[in-house]
Amino acid sequence: MGEQVNVAIIGCGGIATGKHLPSLKKLEQVAVTAFYDISMERAQEAAGTFGAPGAKVYEDYRELLADASIDVVHVCTPNDSHAEISIAALEAGKHVMCEKPMAKTAADARRMVEVAKRTGKKLTIGYNNRFRADSLYLKQLCEDGELGDIYFAKAHAIRRRAVPTWGVFLDEEKQGGGPLIDIGTHALDLTLWLMNNYEPRVVLGTAYHKLSPRKNAANAWGPWDPAKFKVEDSAFGMIVMKNGATIMLESSWALNVLDVKEAKCTLCGTEGGADMQDGLRINGEKHSRLYVNQLQFEAKGADFYEGKKESMQDKEIRLWIDAVIHDKQPLVTPEQACVVSEILEAIYESNRTGRAVYFDDKESGI
């Protein structure tokens, strides 16, 4: 591939203009040359702000995909169209970054994996929390065996009152669910990646509509409309992996709790533990004494400080484009993201049926 990468954006809402486009614009080798959104006005506005000279705005994303000059497509649409658009882009010979979650359903996620393999095009999913400084540092510790065999973990995605009231977040048909598929997906992805464990055996899950019926509820983004709140307000899951490890996943947009954590995890291994409370804490035992190491990732002069600040979004996009240019595997693989979708769907299924979901009986993306 040449030095310049031509990128197209499909879906020009908040995730595109707040995350993808600002980060892409910082890269000299990238030109954002094509835009599509169901709102032409929104697409034109994004093109005017972030587009390369002569950038085109399309009324049909299929016409956009027919443009042979486009190398990469970023899919930033509601969850129910992730698979359809990503698969069409891969079939058209484009590399694809799709926003999280991978798809509305596990079956769609598996289809995305299959098409990426068949076409030989790169596919990655926007799990940007892997690119945080604390996440990358902890990943290295895990790979070095500092925690030993990680057999218990918690994936945290808890807000006290921060229900997103805009867009289609509350629309089950468009999104496939609420906080579990929205923010729980980040926490689960981060935890599985750190553990390097993608083989679930059984899942038990619950979901609740306890606070969503309330009118004029206190909320960071203003009261929600109970009539439009079609998704769960909280969901929880217990995941037992094939090697016996247990993961507890907690997700909520609105919970009566003060201990709030989002896109964080707790890991417990045979040689030590880690949590993302007020930075990164590593705990363990040395010379028959217990210890706790507190690491801060904003402190200048620390030995792990890289000398410049780069947001997780900027790093995610930079490394993705680098993987495209140099034909490397992206940090987030479609196979990994597919397992996340399979587990999330199993939690919803378990809640619906009141029974545990066993993966030996299910098709898997791995």
N, C-alpha and C positions, 0 to 999 in steps of 0.2 A: 504494500500500500504506500502511496505517495506521502509526502510530508503533511499535506492538508487533508483533514477529515471533514467531510460534509455531513452535517447532522440535521435531521428533521425532528420536529416536535409534534407529536399527536396528543392533543389535549393541552390547552393553554390556560388552565386554571391556576390556583394558588400553589400547588406543588411544583408546577413547571416554572412559574415566574418567581417563586420564592426560593427554590432549591436548584433545579436543573439549569435553568438559563443563566442565572448569575455566575454559577461555577463554570459553565461552558464558555462564557464570554471572557473569562480570565485566561483561557488557554490559547496561545498564539497559533497553534496548529489546527484549531477548530474554527469552522465557519458554519453557523446555523443558517441554512439556506432555504428551509421549507417549514411551513407552519400549517396545522389544521386544528380546528376546534368546531364543535357544533354551533358555536357563536362566531360568525365571521368577524364581528366587531372585536371580540376578544383575541382572535387570531391575528388580526391586523394590528392591534395595539401591541401584542407581544413581538410581532415582526418589526414594528417601528422602534421598539426599545432594544431588542436583543439581536435582530436579524443582521446578517451580512448584507453588504450592498447588493441590491437586486434580488433579495430574498423573496420567495413566492409564497402566497397564501392560497390554499386550496379549499374548494367547497366539498371535495370528496377525498377521504384519505386514501382510497384506492388509486386515484390519479397521482397522488403524491408518491405512493409506493412504486408507480411505473416509471418514475424519474431515475434513470440509470446513474446519474451523477451523485445520488445520495448513498453514502456508505453506512450510516448508522441511524437508527430510529430510536427515539426515547418515547415510551408509551406512558402517558400521564393522565389516564382516563379513569372513570369509575371502575370498580373491581370486575363488574360483569362483562366488560369488553376487553379486559387484559389479554385473555387467551386468543380471542378472535383476531385482534389487531396484531398481536405479537406473532402469531402463526402466519398471518398474511405477509408481514414484513420479512420474516425468515424465509418464506417461500419466494419472496421477491429478491432474495439475495442480500438482504441487509443484516448487519449485526444489530442486536436489540438490547437495550436496557429498559426493563419494565419496572414500574413502581411496585412496591409491596402492597398487599400480598401478591404472590405470583398469579393467582387466579381466584375466582369466586368459589370454584369447586376443585377437589383433588383430581377428578377425572380430567378437567381442563389443564391442570398443572402437568399431569402426566403426558398429555398430548403435546404440550409445549416442549417438554424434555425430548420426546420422540422426534419432533420436527427439527429441533436444534441439532440433534445427532445426525439425522438424515441429510440435512442441508449443509452441515459442516460450518454453520454460522454461529458466532458467539451469542450467548444469551446470558444476561445477568439480571438480578432482581435488586431493587433499591433498599437493601438492608444497611443503611448508612451508619448505624450504631457500631458496627464492627470496626469502623474507621476512626473511632475515638481513641485518643492517646491511652486512656486507661484500659480499653478493650485490647488494643494491640500489645500493650505491655503484659497484661494478664495472659493473653494467648501464648506469648513467648514463654512465660513461666510454666504454663500447662504443658507446652511441647517439651520443655526441658525436664519435666518430671518433678517439678518443685512441689506439686500438690499430691503426687502419687496417683493412685487409682481413685478417680472422682466418682463416688457412688451415691451421693445425694446432692441435689441442687434445688434452688428456688429461682424461678423466673418471675420478676416483678414488673407489673405494669399497672400501677394503682394511682388514680387521681382522687382527690377528695370531692371536688366539684369542678369538673372541666369537661362538660359535654359539648362537642362541636355542633353548633346549631345551624351551620351554613351548608351549602352544597347538598350532597346526597348521603351524608354520614348516617342519618337516621332512617334511611330507606333500605329495608332488608332486601328488596328485589335487586337493587343496584349494587349493594355492597356485600350481601351474603351474611351479614352479622354486624355487631357493634364493636365494643372495645376489644373483644377477643381477637377479631380479625384485623382490627385497626392498630392497636398498640400492643396487645398481647403477642401478636406476630413478631414484633421487634424483640421482645424479651425472650421468646422461645428460640428465635433464630440465634441470638447472641449466646444463649446457654448451650444449645446443641453444638454450636461451632467451637466454643471454648472446651467443651468436653470431648469434641471430635467423636460424637456418638450419634449415629443416624439410623439406629435400628430399634424402633419401638416394638414392644411386645403386646402391651395392653394399655388402654386408656379408659379412665372413668372421669366423667365431667358433669358439671352443673352450670346452669345459667339462670339469671334472675331478671325479672321486670318489677323490681320492688320500688324504686324511686321514680322511674319514668312516668307513672301516671300523675305525678304531682304538678299542680299548676303554680306558676309564679315562684318556682324553686330558685334558691340561690345558686348561681352558676357563674363561672368566670366569663362566659361569653353571653350572658343574659339568659332569661328564662327560656326553657324549651317549650315547644307546643306538644303536650301529651298525645294529641291526636296524630301527630306525625312521627312520634318516637316508636318506631316499629321494631327496633332491635333491642337486644338485652342491654341492661345498664351495668351488669357485672357477670363474669363467667370465671370458673375455676376448673382446673383439671389436675389429675394425678396421672403421670405417665411412667410406666415401668418399662425399662429398656430390656432388650434380649440378654444383656450381660448382667441384669439384676439391678442396675442403677435406677434410682427413683428421682423424678423431677416433679416439683409442685409448681404449677403455673397459676398466677393470680392476675386478673385483669379487671379493671373497672374505670368507667368515666366518672362515676358518682358513688362514693362509699363513705359512710360515716366513720372515718379513720383519720388519724393525724400522721401516721407513719406512711408517707407517700413516697413511692419510688416508681420511676418510669424508665423502661429499657435498661434495667439493671438486673444483676443476678447475684446469687450467693452460691458458692461452690464448697463442697466438703469432700476432702480426699483423705487417703490413708496417711499422707505425709504432711498435710497442711490444709488450710482453708483460705478462702478469699471472699470479700464482699465489697460492694461499691457504695459504701456508706461514707459520705463526706470525703470523697476521694476514693482511693483504693486501699483496702486494709488486707494485709496478709497475716495469717496467724498460724502458729505451729508450736513445735517443741524442739528445743535444742539443749543438749547436756542436762536432761531431766528438768528443764525449766520451760514454762510456757512463755511465748513471746507474741507481740503484735507489732507489725511494721505498718506505719501509716504513710502512704505515698500521695503527694499532691502534684497535680499535673499542670498547674498554672504558675508554679513558682519558677521564676527565672533563675538561671544558674544551677538548677538541679542537673544531676549527671545524665538524666534521660531527656533533658530538654533539647529539642532539635535546632534551636537557634532562631526559629521563626514560627509564628503561629499560623496554622492552617486548619480551617474548620474541617469537621468530619465530612461535610458535604463536598467541599473543595477537593479533599483527598480522595473521596470515593470517585468523583467524576474524573479527576486527573489519572488515577490508576486504571480506571475503566478504559479511557481513551488510549492510555499507554499499552494496555493489553491488546487493544484492537490494532494499533500501529505495529507492535512487535510480535503479534501472533502468540500471545501468552494466555494462559487460563485466568479468567477473572477471579478475584478473591471470593465472590459469591457465585457458586455454580448453580445451574438449574436443578441438578439432582438434589442438592442440599435444600434449596428453597421448596422443592416439591414435597420433601418429607415434612417440612414445617406446615404446609397446607394440608397434608394428610392427617397430621396430628390435630390441627385446629378443627377440621371437619369431624374427626372422631369425637372430640369433646362435645361438639354440637349434637352429634348423633347419639352419644351416650346420654346427654341431657334429655333428648327427645324420647328415647326409648326406656330410660331408667335402667339401662344395662351397660356393663363394660363392653368395650369394643376391642376385639382381639385381631391383631394384624396378621396372624398366620392365615386368617380367612380372607384377607384383603390383598388386592393387587398393590404393588408398591412402585414408587418411582426410582428406587435404588436397585 
